[in-house]
Amino acid sequence: MGFLPGGPSTPGALFHWVTKTDEGIRFVDVWESRDAYEAFAHTCRPVFQEAGIVDAPEMQFFEVHNYFAGGLRR
């Protein structure tokens, strides 16, 4: 789906991480915009359906004021 360890990400994705929780797993993604995320999500739906994932995950969206990554400030 475009995320590779140490490699290039999907266009519009700033970063992605996953952790195991007591309830399952948690994904956190930061995107350049909500539109960039929606474009990516649209391409993922058929992949999820093919894998047998039919229920949408619980999602929350937050506006990010700024972030620090690799010495870059945005």
N, C-alpha and C positions, 0 to 999 in steps of 0.2 A: 504494500500500500504506500510505498514511498519513504518509509522511515527506516534508515539503516544505521546501526551503531557506528558512530564516527564518520558517517557519510553524509551526502547531501540530503536535505529534507524535501518534502513536498512543497511546491511553490506556495508561499504565503504562510507556511508554518515556521514559527520562531523557535520553539522547542517542545519536546514531548518526553514525559517520564511515566513509568508504571511502577506500582508497588503492590505487594500482597497485603490484604487487610484480613481481619477476622471474618468479614462478610464475603470476601472474594478478592477482587482486584480493583485498583483505582488507577485511572488514567488521568493525567493532567496535560493539557495542550495549551500553548499560547500561540495565537494566530495574529497576523497583521491586522485582520479585520474580521468581523462576523461574516461578511460576504465571502472572504477567502475560505473560512471554515465551511460554510454552507456548500460551496462548490466542491470541496473535498468530500464532505459527507454524502453528497449526491452520488459521487462515483463509488463510494463504499457500500451503499445499500445492497447492490446485487451480490457483492462479495460476501457480506454477512448472511444474506438469504441462502446463498449456495452452501455456506458453512453450517446452516441450520439455526442461525441466530435470528429469531423472529421478533423478540421483544426489544424495544428501544431501551437503551440504558437510561438511568436517571442522570440528568445533566443539569449543571448550573453554569451560568455565564456571568462573568465579571468584566467590567471595563478596567484595563490596566493603565495606571498613571505613567509609570516608567519601569524599566527593568535594567539589570546589569548582567552582561554575559560576555565572557571572553575579552574583558577589557573595554568593551564598547558600551557606551551609555546612550540610551534612546529615550 
